Amino acid sequence: MASAVVSWHGADTGALAPIRPAVTFGFSSVPPRPSVARVRTTIVGGTDAR
């Protein structure tokens, strides 16, 4: 991601910030300051794993 315009309840959340330390595995990232994120997980499967 190179740029984004984001607001929370009408307030600008600010510019993108570098991730320190850089994430080197999986699909993860950690903001340099506290933040709130809503995450929805969807599991789709066609077989019974029992």
Distance bins in CASP14 RR format, pairs under 12 A and 6 or more apart:
PFRMAT RR
TARGET T0000
AUTHOR 0000-0000-0000
RMODE 2
METHOD distances of the structure
MODEL  1
1 16 1 0 0 1 0 0 0 0 0 0 0
1 17 0 0 0 0 0 1 0 0 0 0 0
1 19 0 0 0 0 0 1 0 0 0 0 0
1 29 0 0 0 0 1 0 0 0 0 0 0
2 15 0 0 0 0 0 1 0 0 0 0 0
2 16 0 0 0 0 1 0 0 0 0 0 0
3 14 0 0 0 0 0 1 0 0 0 0 0
3 15 0 0 0 0 1 0 0 0 0 0 0
3 16 1 0 0 1 0 0 0 0 0 0 0
4 12 0 0 0 0 0 1 0 0 0 0 0
4 13 0 0 0 0 1 0 0 0 0 0 0
4 14 0 0 0 0 1 0 0 0 0 0 0
4 15 0 0 0 0 1 0 0 0 0 0 0
4 16 1 0 0 1 0 0 0 0 0 0 0
4 17 0 0 0 0 0 1 0 0 0 0 0
5 12 1 0 0 1 0 0 0 0 0 0 0
5 13 0 0 0 0 1 0 0 0 0 0 0
5 14 0 0 0 0 1 0 0 0 0 0 0
5 15 0 0 0 0 1 0 0 0 0 0 0
5 16 0 0 0 0 0 1 0 0 0 0 0
6 12 1 0 0 1 0 0 0 0 0 0 0
6 13 1 0 1 0 0 0 0 0 0 0 0
6 14 1 0 0 1 0 0 0 0 0 0 0
6 15 0 0 0 0 1 0 0 0 0 0 0
6 16 0 0 0 0 1 0 0 0 0 0 0
6 17 0 0 0 0 0 1 0 0 0 0 0
6 31 0 0 0 0 0 1 0 0 0 0 0
6 35 0 0 0 0 0 1 0 0 0 0 0
6 36 0 0 0 0 0 1 0 0 0 0 0
6 37 0 0 0 0 0 1 0 0 0 0 0
7 13 1 0 0 1 0 0 0 0 0 0 0
7 14 0 0 0 0 1 0 0 0 0 0 0
8 14 0 0 0 0 1 0 0 0 0 0 0
8 35 0 0 0 0 1 0 0 0 0 0 0
8 36 1 0 0 1 0 0 0 0 0 0 0
8 37 0 0 0 0 0 1 0 0 0 0 0
8 38 0 0 0 0 0 1 0 0 0 0 0
9 36 0 0 0 0 0 1 0 0 0 0 0
13 31 0 0 0 0 1 0 0 0 0 0 0
13 33 0 0 0 0 0 1 0 0 0 0 0
13 34 0 0 0 0 0 1 0 0 0 0 0
13 35 1 0 0 1 0 0 0 0 0 0 0
13 36 0 0 0 0 1 0 0 0 0 0 0
13 37 0 0 0 0 0 1 0 0 0 0 0
14 31 0 0 0 0 0 1 0 0 0 0 0
14 33 0 0 0 0 0 1 0 0 0 0 0
14 35 0 0 0 0 0 1 0 0 0 0 0
15 31 0 0 0 0 0 1 0 0 0 0 0
15 32 0 0 0 0 0 1 0 0 0 0 0
15 33 0 0 0 0 0 1 0 0 0 0 0
16 29 0 0 0 0 0 1 0 0 0 0 0
16 31 0 0 0 0 1 0 0 0 0 0 0
16 32 0 0 0 0 0 1 0 0 0 0 0
16 35 0 0 0 0 0 1 0 0 0 0 0
17 29 0 0 0 0 0 1 0 0 0 0 0
17 30 0 0 0 0 0 1 0 0 0 0 0
17 31 1 0 0 1 0 0 0 0 0 0 0
17 32 1 0 1 0 0 0 0 0 0 0 0
17 33 1 0 0 1 0 0 0 0 0 0 0
17 35 0 0 0 0 0 1 0 0 0 0 0
18 29 0 0 0 0 0 1 0 0 0 0 0
18 30 0 0 0 0 0 1 0 0 0 0 0
18 31 0 0 0 0 0 1 0 0 0 0 0
18 32 1 0 0 1 0 0 0 0 0 0 0
18 33 0 0 0 0 0 1 0 0 0 0 0
19 28 0 0 0 0 1 0 0 0 0 0 0
19 29 1 0 1 0 0 0 0 0 0 0 0
19 30 1 0 0 1 0 0 0 0 0 0 0
19 31 1 0 0 1 0 0 0 0 0 0 0
19 32 1 0 0 1 0 0 0 0 0 0 0
19 33 0 0 0 0 0 1 0 0 0 0 0
20 29 0 0 0 0 0 1 0 0 0 0 0
20 30 0 0 0 0 1 0 0 0 0 0 0
20 31 0 0 0 0 0 1 0 0 0 0 0
20 32 1 0 0 1 0 0 0 0 0 0 0
20 33 0 0 0 0 0 1 0 0 0 0 0
21 28 0 0 0 0 0 1 0 0 0 0 0
21 29 0 0 0 0 0 1 0 0 0 0 0
21 30 0 0 0 0 1 0 0 0 0 0 0
21 32 0 0 0 0 0 1 0 0 0 0 0
22 28 0 0 0 0 0 1 0 0 0 0 0
22 29 0 0 0 0 1 0 0 0 0 0 0
22 30 0 0 0 0 1 0 0 0 0 0 0
22 32 0 0 0 0 0 1 0 0 0 0 0
23 29 1 0 1 0 0 0 0 0 0 0 0
23 30 1 0 0 1 0 0 0 0 0 0 0
23 31 0 0 0 0 0 1 0 0 0 0 0
27 39 0 0 0 0 0 1 0 0 0 0 0
28 37 0 0 0 0 0 1 0 0 0 0 0
28 39 0 0 0 0 0 1 0 0 0 0 0
29 35 0 0 0 0 0 1 0 0 0 0 0
29 37 0 0 0 0 0 1 0 0 0 0 0
30 37 0 0 0 0 0 1 0 0 0 0 0
31 37 0 0 0 0 1 0 0 0 0 0 0
43 49 0 0 0 0 0 1 0 0 0 0 0
END
